Amino acid sequence: MKQDNTFITKAWETLEQSIIYYYDRPLGTVAACDRDTPALNYDQCFVRDFVPAALLFLIKGKTEIVRNFLTYTLKLQIKERQLDFLEPRRGLMPASFKVIHQQDEQYLQADFGDHAIGRVTPVDSCLWWMFLLRAYIKATEEYSLAHSPEMQKGIRLIMELCLSARFDMYPTLLVPDGACMIDRRMGINGHPLEIQALFYTSLRCAKELLIDNLENEKTHLAINNRLSPLLGHIRYHYWLDLERLNVIYRYKSEEYGENVLNQFNIYPESIPYAELSEWLPEDGGYLVGNLGPSQLDCRFFSLGNLMAIISSLASEEQANAILNTIERKWSDLIGFMPMKICFPALKDRDWHLLTGCDPKNRPWSYHNGGNWPALLWQLVGACLKNNRPNIGRKALNIATKSLVKDEWAEYYDGKNGRLVGKEARKYQIWTIASYLLAEELMADSQYLKWISYEEF
Ligand code: GLC
């Protein structure tokens, strides 16, 4: 589709206007530049939201803002071991921050979830930070930044936070509900795919960026011990296609011992077979949303599946099957705005119990089955990674039709994503940045190597 240049120029202008400064240094971007709605916390820089903008700045050679972001968010990371429950844990990074002006002074105020709705923990922030650090290094080759003592310590603390022994004995990461892009209660506590995909990416980043020295020896060992089991666990236990569905359908439950088939004691009755056996394409499949004791959450979560492709957490065969699913289930997963955040929506009693009756997350709205253009760059990245640019192109053409008319809405509602989200912000910055970034990736797929990983 031919693009209108003024539309692209305006998008860039809004992106420039969204930049926040700290003592005259560019530091990040606000979440939205919507003048018609009260800012609430959308005047802050969210770590996850800044990622597509940062990648775009890197592509355009504007590396300073990304460098500042990486350096200053690192300063906000908790460095001391905390015993008090009121303090965030060591290694954690905030969900968002803002610059506070006080007379002639300026300081950064961080939100670790302590100011957030529902007091949700931003587990994904430190994982996105690692992802961005690696992209920055790939783009600039400034290895000295990653190798500086401060950055090495920051990486080590993130790894310690993620790798330390906990109560459970899975290779995956146990987190509370709302710990990622879906930052409201949505029944995703436990081992949600999105966090596992980002965790895997972070392990790969840390392996690459931590210097081989005595100080990092234990961390390297712990990373190496975790990578393969995590990969195997996700590829095997989270995978769902028609073949797996048949196996699960005939599962026996209540089995004892180490070598049982139904290790997580999934009760076949808990799986929506009727829907899934109709919905799953013959050549399709995907990674499920969550896995725990007697729990296999069969919802399709886009971010986790797309990042699993980009990071090679999914095998090549699985990646192709996921893309087949997207292609064949187009109206469900793409509809009128790429892309559905999760499918299907929680309804009735499920919505009641799992969201706590959250009115913003009504069926087919917001996180509960809404469509988010912020996922465009990951969709295009995943398509390019598997040499299937046509899917990405088709999705981008659909987005182009509505984004300007809808003033870069934050999200869309409805089963097919045809309605601008009930409470969606306009001029949402990660909507703009994701669209522009997706176009840049399409135009030159060499940037893919900044964000992707080859098979481990
Ligand atoms: C909402 C989204 C979250 C995003 C934030 C700022 O809370 O759920 O993912 O980071 O808005 O845009």
Residues whose N, C-alpha, C, O or C-beta is under 5 A from the ligand:
A	BS01	GLC	A31 F46 D49 C180 M181 I182 D183
